[in-house]
């Protein structure tokens, strides 16, 4: 049974930082592409960042230069370091895993990030 469990969310002031983590189990983690998505109230879920099984990364434009995605295949974790946070980053953040690039089969339950102005 595949499980993805996010942690690290919270309340932070604008300009602050948070580090999200996603712990994966029940899969061969190193084979999977991993992604972070977010959903703000009343909005559709949107892509934030992804890291391929080979380590290549990609970010949505609004977080480039502020967020960094990384993975540790020895610990089966994927992290999202978020710096210079803005109120518009407020959302529930979800990690996802997939074998096919861009096709995410497994999802976590999410962790809330709230950025106050």
HELIX and SHEET records of a PDB file:
HELIX    1   1 UNK A   29  UNK A   31  5                                   3    
HELIX    2   2 UNK A   61  UNK A   63  5                                   3    
HELIX    3   3 UNK A   87  UNK A   89  5                                   3    
SHEET    1   A 4 UNK A   3  UNK A   7  0                                        
SHEET    2   A 4 UNK A  18  UNK A  25 -1                                        
SHEET    3   A 4 UNK A  77  UNK A  82 -1                                        
SHEET    4   A 4 UNK A  67  UNK A  72 -1                                        
SHEET    1   B 6 UNK A  10  UNK A  13  0                                        
SHEET    2   B 6 UNK A 111  UNK A 116  1                                        
SHEET    3   B 6 UNK A  91  UNK A  98 -1                                        
SHEET    4   B 6 UNK A  33  UNK A  39 -1                                        
SHEET    5   B 6 UNK A  46  UNK A  51 -1                                        
SHEET    6   B 6 UNK A  57  UNK A  59 -1                                        
SHEET    1   C 4 UNK A  10  UNK A  13  0                                        
SHEET    2   C 4 UNK A 111  UNK A 116  1                                        
SHEET    3   C 4 UNK A  91  UNK A  98 -1                                        
SHEET    4   C 4 UNK A 106  UNK A 107 -1                                        
END                                                                             
